[in-house]
């Protein structure tokens, strides 16, 4: 019976995961397309500058990933309660916050650039620094749309319209590819043209997402007929709901800061190893990001299913979902390992035409052969703990991983040591969350017992 149930769980996970997998896999395409276009510019300085600029920009945006992780659970609960007013309010609340924070980042882009590049860089060439700053100053102008797109994705996924979430990401990436080639290569606007293309693509995807939220919220499954789209602004700004979101998101922000520090320190240490190390590690990190976003597709499914099972007080179902995720994680690791072993060098050659950078990166490809199996548990456990609403455990696990990375990564100026530290930090996250996993199952029992105390006594 358990085997049959586990089989059903595996199919259920995949049914929810595959649109998210495609959507998540398309996410790093922004960086990949930028890298491919800039990688074919005449000078390798542009590729190094892009690596520095992305290392400054991406962690800054990742800090605000709470707009995806924090709002997702609230949206899913409103969907389950068939509360269309709260669904619309969640969208408005999140989008307004994303726009406000993004606008603030635009206003503060110059001091932010000084702060971030000052932390990352040690002794860059003046030309590399200037090009990186030029890219960053333009790319940050897309922050309002980029942050709001976190909310759009969370909303569409948690109202079970992953097809529309995928469509929004496809629009973002297709538009970015076309505009990058047009601005960067055909019109020869250089690295600034590539940044401009990405900014415009973000706003185009945002506009599409808002239109889909309006359309879907008027035709939710339980509605007998379409309703006019209205926003209850008193509900949007209700203090009780805002305080709840602040409580949930605080730990997610702290976790994101720890993640940002790991990524920026990785790039900083790469700079100390030289120009080829900086550019080569950027290429290898694109492979690592592919693993991350593919695993996150399954983590999204796990998040929804674990949250549902805990809400039902079903400890056994939580355990089955955990087992199912680990099975899919193993298969995912096997697929990516085979791809990187047999096609890793070809991927590097597609990313850049600079043979010296490819040669340097190829020497460290064995780390990417091992990376899928060393990574997937950490990524999937994140989904389980998000669904269990235990971001404090995620915060603590990531802080421990940060300490491990700092301790090992600064032992010596070696790229093998650097990649070893990065893999060790992922293993630390996985080990700590696995240690705390029984508390997730206990949460289901606790909720079940709590609900039973609310039932009237039977005589």
Residue pairs with C-beta under 8 A, 6 or more apart in sequence:
2 320
5 320
6 320
6 323
6 324
9 305
9 317
9 320
9 321
9 323
9 324
10 324
10 327
10 328
12 305
12 324
13 298
13 301
13 302
13 305
13 321
13 324
13 325
13 328
14 301
14 328
16 162
16 300
16 301
16 304
16 305
17 297
17 298
17 300
17 301
17 328
18 297
19 162
19 163
19 165
19 166
20 157
20 162
20 165
20 166
20 296
20 297
20 298
20 300
20 301
21 294
21 297
21 298
22 166
22 169
22 297
23 153
23 162
23 165
23 166
23 169
23 297
24 293
24 294
24 296
24 297
24 300
25 290
25 293
25 294
25 297
26 166
26 169
26 170
26 172
26 173
27 169
27 293
28 286
28 289
28 290
28 292
28 293
29 173
29 176
29 177
30 172
30 173
30 176
30 198
30 201
31 54
31 58
31 286
31 289
32 286
32 351
33 173
33 176
33 177
33 180
34 50
34 54
34 180
34 194
34 195
34 198
35 47
35 50
35 282
35 283
35 286
35 351
35 352
36 350
36 351
36 352
37 180
37 181
37 184
37 185
37 194
38 46
38 47
38 50
38 184
38 191
38 194
39 47
39 351
39 352
39 353
39 354
40 185
40 352
40 353
41 47
41 184
41 190
41 191
44 275
44 279
44 354
44 356
44 357
45 125
45 127
45 128
45 131
45 275
46 131
46 190
46 191
47 279
47 282
47 352
47 354
47 357
48 124
48 128
48 275
48 278
48 279
48 282
49 127
49 128
49 129
49 130
49 131
49 132
49 135
49 191
50 131
50 132
50 135
50 191
50 194
50 282
51 267
51 270
51 278
51 279
51 281
51 282
52 117
52 120
52 121
52 124
52 128
52 129
52 132
52 267
52 271
52 278
53 131
53 132
53 133
53 135
53 136
53 139
53 195
54 282
55 120
55 263
55 264
55 267
55 282
56 113
56 116
56 117
56 120
56 132
56 136
56 264
57 136
57 139
57 140
58 263
59 259
59 260
59 261
59 263
59 264
60 105
60 112
60 116
60 260
61 143
61 146
61 147
62 256
62 259
62 260
62 263
63 253
63 256
63 257
63 260
64 98
64 101
64 147
64 150
64 253
64 256
65 150
65 252
65 256
66 248
66 249
66 252
66 253
66 256
67 94
67 97
67 98
67 147
67 148
67 150
67 151
67 154
68 150
68 151
68 153
68 154
69 154
69 249
69 252
69 386
69 391
70 245
70 248
70 249
70 252
71 90
71 93
71 94
71 150
71 151
71 154
71 155
71 245
72 154
72 157
72 158
72 303
72 386
73 158
73 248
73 303
73 307
73 386
73 387
73 389
74 90
74 244
74 245
74 248
75 87
75 90
75 91
75 154
75 155
75 158
75 159
76 158
76 304
76 307
78 86
78 87
78 90
79 87
79 158
79 159
79 160
80 308
80 311
82 220
82 222
84 217
84 220
84 223
84 227
85 232
85 235
86 235
87 155
87 159
87 217
87 220
88 217
88 229
88 230
88 231
88 232
89 231
89 232
89 235
89 236
89 241
90 155
91 151
91 152
91 155
91 213
91 217
92 231
92 233
92 236
93 236
93 237
93 241
93 242
93 245
94 148
94 150
94 151
94 154
94 155
95 148
95 151
95 152
95 210
96 236
97 151
98 144
98 147
98 148
98 149
98 150
98 151
99 144
99 147
99 148
101 143
101 147
102 143
102 144
102 145
102 146
102 147
102 148
103 143
103 144
105 112
105 140
105 143
106 140
106 141
106 143
106 144
109 136
109 137
109 140
109 141
110 137
112 140
113 133
113 136
113 137
113 140
116 136
116 264
117 129
117 132
117 133
117 136
119 264
119 268
120 264
120 267
120 268
120 271
121 129
121 268
121 271
122 268
122 271
122 272
123 271
124 132
124 271
125 275
128 275
131 191
134 191
134 192
134 195
135 191
135 192
135 194
135 195
136 195
138 192
138 195
138 196
138 199
139 195
139 198
139 199
141 199
142 198
142 199
142 200
142 201
142 202
142 203
145 199
145 202
145 203
145 205
145 206
146 202
148 206
148 209
149 168
149 172
149 202
149 205
149 206
149 209
152 165
152 168
152 205
152 206
152 209
152 210
152 212
152 213
153 165
153 168
153 169
153 209
155 213
156 162
156 164
156 165
156 168
156 209
156 212
156 213
156 216
157 165
157 300
157 304
158 304
159 216
159 220
161 212
161 216
164 212
164 216
167 208
167 212
168 205
168 208
168 209
168 212
169 205
171 204
171 205
171 208
172 201
172 202
172 204
172 205
173 201
175 200
175 201
175 204
175 205
176 197
176 198
176 201
179 196
179 197
179 198
179 200
179 201
180 193
180 194
180 197
180 198
182 197
183 189
183 193
183 194
183 196
183 197
184 190
184 191
184 193
184 194
184 197
187 193
189 196
214 229
217 229
218 226
218 227
218 228
218 229
219 226
235 241
248 389
248 391
251 391
251 392
251 394
251 395
252 391
252 394
252 395
254 395
254 399
255 391
255 394
255 395
255 398
255 399
258 395
258 398
258 399
258 401
258 402
259 398
261 402
262 401
262 402
262 405
262 422
262 425
265 405
265 406
265 409
266 281
266 285
266 405
266 409
266 418
266 422
267 278
267 281
269 409
269 410
269 413
269 418
270 277
270 278
270 281
270 282
270 415
270 418
271 277
271 278
272 413
273 413
273 415
273 418
276 356
276 357
276 360
277 360
277 415
279 352
279 354
279 357
279 360
279 361
280 357
280 358
280 360
280 361
280 364
281 361
281 364
281 415
281 418
283 348
283 351
283 352
283 357
283 358
283 361
284 361
284 364
284 365
284 367
284 368
284 419
286 351
287 340
287 344
287 347
287 368
287 371
288 368
288 371
288 375
288 422
290 336
291 332
291 336
291 371
291 372
291 375
291 376
291 379
292 375
292 379
294 332
294 336
295 329
295 332
295 375
295 376
295 379
295 380
296 379
296 382
296 383
298 325
298 328
298 329
298 332
298 380
298 383
299 325
299 379
299 380
299 382
299 383
299 384
299 386
300 383
301 325
301 383
302 321
302 325
302 380
302 383
302 384
302 387
303 383
303 384
303 386
303 387
304 387
305 321
305 387
306 318
306 321
306 322
306 383
306 384
306 387
306 388
306 440
307 386
307 387
307 388
307 389
308 387
309 317
309 318
309 321
309 444
310 318
310 387
310 388
310 440
310 443
310 444
310 447
311 447
312 444
313 444
313 445
313 447
313 448
313 449
313 451
314 444
314 448
315 441
315 442
315 444
315 445
315 448
317 444
318 440
318 441
318 444
319 441
321 384
322 384
322 437
322 440
325 380
325 383
325 384
326 377
326 380
328 380
329 376
329 377
329 379
329 380
330 373
330 376
332 372
332 376
333 372
333 373
333 375
333 376
334 372
335 372
336 371
336 372
337 369
337 370
337 372
337 373
340 347
340 365
340 368
340 369
340 371
340 372
341 369
344 362
344 365
344 368
344 369
345 358
345 362
345 365
348 358
348 361
348 362
348 365
349 358
352 358
364 415
364 416
364 419
367 416
367 419
367 420
367 423
370 423
371 423
374 423
374 426
374 427
375 423
375 426
377 430
377 434
378 426
378 427
378 429
378 430
378 433
381 429
381 430
381 433
381 434
381 437
382 394
382 433
384 433
384 437
384 440
385 391
385 393
385 394
385 433
385 436
385 440
386 394
388 439
388 440
388 443
390 436
390 439
390 440
390 443
393 432
393 433
393 436
393 439
394 433
396 432
397 428
397 429
397 432
397 433
397 436
398 429
400 428
400 429
400 432
401 425
401 426
401 428
401 429
401 432
402 425
404 421
404 424
404 425
404 428
405 421
405 422
405 424
405 425
408 417
408 420
408 421
408 424
409 417
409 418
409 421
409 422
411 417
411 421
